[in-house]
């Protein structure tokens, strides 16, 4: 038997606290756009006054619990689609 000391320290317990936030109108518009059956293009995203990169808009939708993907076809604009995870 070894005389090594056993660790007696307790592990820290982490508690996840969900914050309730006021819904952001722009974010709600983005979710509606990306969840359409055909998804959305960069032009659609710009029409709702979101002038950041489309990938940033996808990240916003992902944080709302959606699974996102990008559909790229040659000769067409990229389509960004979100589905409920």
C-alpha positions as CSV (number, residue, x, y, z in Angstrom):
1,X,0.0,0.0,0.0
2,X,1.2,3.4,-0.8
3,X,1.3,6.2,1.8
4,X,0.2,8.8,-0.8
5,X,-2.3,11.4,0.5
6,X,-5.8,11.3,-0.9
7,X,-7.4,14.5,-2.0
8,X,-10.1,15.6,0.4
9,X,-11.0,18.8,-1.2
10,X,-14.5,19.1,-2.5
11,X,-15.3,19.9,-6.1
12,X,-17.0,23.3,-6.8
13,X,-20.6,23.1,-7.8
14,X,-21.7,25.4,-10.6
15,X,-25.2,26.6,-10.9
16,X,-26.5,27.8,-14.3
17,X,-28.8,30.8,-13.9
18,X,-30.9,31.7,-16.9
19,X,-31.5,35.4,-17.4
20,X,-34.7,36.6,-18.7
21,X,-34.1,39.3,-21.3
22,X,-36.4,41.6,-23.1
23,X,-36.8,40.2,-26.6
24,X,-34.9,42.0,-29.3
25,X,-37.1,42.8,-32.3
26,X,-34.2,42.5,-34.8
27,X,-33.3,39.1,-33.5
28,X,-36.9,37.9,-33.8
29,X,-37.0,39.1,-37.4
30,X,-33.8,37.2,-38.1
31,X,-35.3,34.0,-36.6
32,X,-38.4,34.4,-38.8
33,X,-36.2,34.9,-41.9
34,X,-33.9,31.9,-41.3
35,X,-36.8,29.5,-40.4
36,X,-38.6,30.1,-43.7
37,X,-38.7,26.9,-45.9
38,X,-36.4,28.6,-48.4
39,X,-34.2,30.2,-45.7
40,X,-32.7,33.6,-46.3
41,X,-30.0,35.3,-48.4
42,X,-27.7,38.1,-47.6
43,X,-30.1,40.5,-49.3
44,X,-33.0,39.3,-47.1
45,X,-30.9,39.8,-44.0
46,X,-30.0,43.4,-45.1
47,X,-33.7,44.2,-45.7
48,X,-34.4,43.8,-42.0
49,X,-31.7,46.3,-41.3
50,X,-29.0,43.9,-40.1
51,X,-25.9,45.1,-41.7
52,X,-23.4,42.8,-40.1
53,X,-22.0,39.6,-41.7
54,X,-24.6,36.9,-42.4
55,X,-22.6,34.4,-40.3
56,X,-23.0,36.7,-37.3
57,X,-26.8,36.6,-37.9
58,X,-26.6,32.8,-37.9
59,X,-24.8,32.8,-34.6
60,X,-27.7,34.9,-33.1
61,X,-30.2,32.4,-34.3
62,X,-28.0,29.5,-32.9
63,X,-28.0,31.1,-29.5
64,X,-31.8,30.9,-29.6
65,X,-31.7,27.1,-29.9
66,X,-31.8,26.5,-33.6
67,X,-29.6,24.4,-35.8
68,X,-28.2,26.3,-38.7
69,X,-26.6,25.5,-42.0
70,X,-25.6,27.2,-45.3
71,X,-26.7,25.9,-48.7
72,X,-24.3,26.9,-51.5
73,X,-25.2,26.1,-55.1
74,X,-23.0,27.2,-58.0
75,X,-24.3,30.3,-59.7
76,X,-26.8,31.2,-56.9
77,X,-26.6,33.2,-53.7
78,X,-25.9,31.3,-50.5
79,X,-29.0,30.4,-48.5
80,X,-28.9,30.4,-44.7
81,X,-31.4,28.0,-43.1
82,X,-32.3,27.4,-39.5
83,X,-34.3,24.5,-38.0
84,X,-35.5,23.8,-34.5
85,X,-32.9,21.7,-32.8
